[in-house]
Amino acid sequence: MLADFAGKVAVIGGAASPIGSAIARRLRSEGARLMLGDLDGDGVNALAEELQAVTIVGDLSEETLVRDMVAETVQRHGKVDILVNNAGGGVIKPFLQHDAESLHSTMNRNLWTAIWACHAVLPHMIDAGFGRIVNIGADSVRNGLWDHAGYNAAKGGVHGLTTGLAREFAKTGVTINTVAPCMVGTPAVKEMQAQGNPLFKRFNDVIPIGRPAECEEVASMVRYLASEEAGFVTGQVVSVNGGSTML
């Protein structure tokens, strides 16, 4: 085990997902102690057993649950150094096919999860004079990808939350950034590819490198932004996108 994050405590929302678990494994491999949150109890508990982590199971768009998660982390470890807001997901389909339920769900899962987690951890980070918040956004906010308007409304809010908080708390020792992936090669995406689903080609064709990102490639950027050496990087939306948007 490397020691770059030895002594650091990280809270990861959406940890049971493919991207979340890759982030958790990366930070744990370098010594971080972890609190893992997810709605998928079986998935997050299995990951926690693997990584010797603590979990909380439930809807991370609920303020009370998020505050309980942060409070338990502070009670166990005395602090929160790193917050990764990876909870998310949404219904990707033409905008007029959305209804109130699907839009509210997309907003809750992607935006409110990040809002409440930031609101809960920031006082602890400010008191400590150190913190790293890394939100997971979406490159589709920048390139206007087909069928992503509802999802982009939520992830665009995450991008805006990032820049607003970064400026507000710039002198506190806390940095706030977003990692914005393009299509990521999760098991679901790889199944689409294997089945020849035309949506895979449609979304993949906008990526000049010609393939989805790997979960570990997203985790690598999160790892950098969560590190002490990234102390002069804040308020940034960093794309991990194979060139699908440039500058």
C-alpha positions in Angstrom: 0.0 0.0 0.0 1.3 3.5 -0.9 1.1 6.1 1.7 0.2 9.3 -0.2 -3.2 9.4 1.6 -2.0 7.9 4.9 -3.9 9.6 7.8 -6.5 11.1 5.4 -10.2 10.4 5.8 -12.4 10.3 2.7 -16.2 10.2 2.3 -17.3 8.8 -1.0 -20.9 9.0 -2.1 -22.2 6.6 -4.8 -19.4 4.3 -3.8 -21.0 1.1 -5.0 -21.1 2.2 -8.6 -18.3 1.2 -11.0 -16.8 4.7 -10.9 -17.3 5.1 -7.2 -15.7 1.7 -6.4 -12.7 2.5 -8.6 -12.3 5.8 -6.7 -12.6 4.0 -3.4 -10.1 1.4 -4.3 -7.6 4.0 -5.5 -7.8 6.1 -2.4 -7.7 3.1 -0.1 -4.7 1.7 -1.9 -2.8 4.8 -0.9 -3.7 4.7 2.7 -7.0 6.7 3.1 -9.6 5.6 5.6 -13.0 5.5 4.0 -16.7 6.2 4.7 -18.7 4.8 1.8 -22.3 5.8 1.1 -24.8 4.4 -1.4 -28.4 3.4 -1.9 -27.2 -0.1 -2.9 -26.7 -1.7 0.4 -25.4 -5.1 -0.8 -22.9 -3.4 -3.2 -21.5 -0.9 -0.8 -21.3 -3.3 2.1 -19.4 -5.8 -0.1 -17.0 -3.1 -1.1 -16.6 -2.0 2.5 -15.7 -5.5 3.5 -13.0 -5.6 0.8 -11.6 -2.2 1.7 -12.1 -2.3 5.5 -14.3 0.7 5.3 -17.4 2.0 7.1 -20.7 2.4 5.3 -24.0 4.2 5.4 -26.9 2.9 3.3 -29.7 5.1 2.0 -30.7 8.0 -0.3 -27.9 10.6 -0.2 -30.3 13.3 -1.5 -31.8 13.3 2.0 -30.3 15.9 4.2 -30.6 13.9 7.4 -28.9 10.8 6.0 -26.0 12.9 4.7 -25.5 14.7 8.0 -25.6 11.4 9.8 -22.9 10.1 7.4 -20.6 13.0 8.0 -21.3 13.0 11.8 -20.4 9.3 12.1 -17.2 9.9 10.1 -16.1 12.7 12.4 -17.0 10.6 15.4 -15.0 7.7 14.2 -12.0 9.5 12.7 -12.1 13.0 14.1 -12.3 14.7 10.7 -13.2 14.6 7.0 -10.3 15.5 4.6 -11.8 14.5 1.3 -15.3 14.4 -0.1 -16.1 12.7 -3.4 -19.6 13.4 -4.6 -20.1 10.5 -7.1 -23.7 9.7 -6.3 -25.7 10.2 -9.4 -27.2 8.6 -12.5 -30.3 9.6 -14.3 -32.7 8.7 -17.1 -31.1 9.5 -20.4 -33.9 10.1 -23.0 -35.4 12.8 -25.1 -36.5 15.7 -23.0 -40.2 15.6 -23.9 -40.3 11.9 -22.9 -39.4 12.9 -19.3 -42.1 13.3 -16.7 -42.1 14.9 -13.2 -40.9 11.7 -11.5 -37.9 11.1 -13.8 -36.8 14.8 -13.7 -37.1 15.0 -9.9 -35.2 11.7 -9.6 -32.4 13.0 -11.8 -32.1 16.3 -9.9 -32.2 14.6 -6.6 -29.6 11.9 -7.4 -27.1 14.2 -9.1 -27.5 17.7 -7.6 -29.1 17.4 -4.2 -26.7 14.7 -3.2 -23.8 17.1 -3.9 -25.4 20.1 -2.3 -26.1 18.4 1.0 -22.8 16.6 1.2 -20.9 19.9 0.6 -23.1 21.7 3.1 -22.4 19.0 5.8 -18.6 18.7 5.4 -17.5 22.3 4.7 -17.7 23.4 8.4 -15.4 20.6 9.4 -12.9 21.3 6.6 -12.9 25.0 7.3 -12.2 24.4 11.0 -9.3 22.1 10.1 -8.0 24.5 7.5 -7.8 21.8 4.9 -10.2 20.0 2.6 -10.6 18.5 -0.8 -14.1 18.3 -2.4 -14.3 16.5 -5.8 -17.6 16.4 -7.5 -18.4 14.2 -10.4 -19.9 16.2 -13.2 -20.5 15.4 -16.9 -18.8 16.3 -20.1 -22.2 16.3 -21.8 -22.9 19.6 -20.0 -20.3 21.1 -22.3 -21.1 19.3 -25.6 -24.9 19.2 -25.5 -25.1 15.5 -26.1 -28.3 14.1 -27.5 -31.0 13.0 -25.0 -29.1 14.5 -22.0 -30.9 17.8 -21.4 -32.5 16.6 -18.1 -29.3 15.0 -16.9 -27.3 18.1 -18.0 -29.6 20.3 -16.0 -28.6 18.4 -12.8 -24.9 18.0 -13.7 -24.7 21.7 -14.8 -25.9 22.6 -11.4 -23.0 20.6 -9.9 -20.6 22.5 -12.2 -22.1 25.8 -10.9 -22.0 24.6 -7.3 -18.3 23.9 -7.8 -17.3 27.3 -9.1 -19.4 29.2 -6.6 -18.1 27.3 -3.6 -14.5 27.4 -4.8 -14.5 31.2 -4.9 -16.4 31.6 -1.6 -14.0 29.3 0.3 -10.8 29.9 -1.6 -8.9 31.2 1.4 -9.9 28.5 3.8 -7.6 25.7 2.7 -10.5 23.9 1.0 -10.4 23.3 -2.7 -13.5 22.3 -4.7 -13.3 20.9 -8.2 -15.3 18.8 -10.6 -14.2 15.8 -12.8 -16.4 15.6 -15.9 -16.2 12.3 -17.7 -17.6 11.5 -21.1 -19.1 8.0 -21.6 -17.5 5.6 -19.2 -17.0 1.9 -19.9 -19.1 0.6 -17.0 -20.5 -2.9 -17.3 -23.8 -1.4 -18.6 -22.0 0.5 -21.4 -19.9 -2.5 -22.3 -23.1 -4.5 -22.6 -24.5 -1.9 -24.9 -21.4 -2.1 -27.1 -21.5 -5.9 -27.2 -25.1 -5.9 -28.2 -24.5 -3.5 -31.0 -26.9 -0.9 -29.5 -26.9 2.1 -31.9 -26.9 4.5 -28.9 -23.4 3.3 -28.0 -22.1 4.3 -31.5 -23.9 7.6 -31.4 -22.3 8.6 -28.1 -18.9 7.0 -28.9 -18.6 8.8 -32.2 -18.2 12.2 -30.5 -15.1 10.9 -28.7 -12.0 11.5 -30.9 -10.0 8.8 -29.1 -12.8 6.4 -30.1 -13.6 4.6 -26.9 -15.2 5.3 -23.5 -13.2 6.2 -20.5 -12.1 3.5 -18.1 -13.4 3.9 -14.5 -9.7 3.9 -13.4 -9.0 6.8 -15.6 -11.7 8.8 -13.9 -10.4 7.7 -10.5 -6.9 8.8 -11.4 -8.0 12.4 -11.9 -10.1 12.3 -8.7 -7.0 11.1 -6.9 -4.9 14.0 -8.1 -7.5 16.6 -7.2 -8.0 15.0 -3.7 -4.2 15.2 -3.0 -2.3 17.8 -1.1 -0.3 18.6 -4.2 -3.4 19.9 -5.9 -3.7 22.8 -3.4 -3.5 25.5 -6.1 -6.3 23.9 -8.3 -9.8 25.0 -7.3 -13.0 26.0 -9.1 -12.1 23.8 -12.1 -14.2 21.5 -14.2 -11.7 19.0 -15.5 -12.8 16.8 -18.4 -11.8 13.2 -18.7 -13.3 12.8 -22.1 -11.0 11.5 -24.9 -11.2 14.9 -26.6 -15.0 15.1 -26.9 -14.7 18.7 -25.9 -11.5 20.7 -26.0 -11.0 24.0 -24.1 
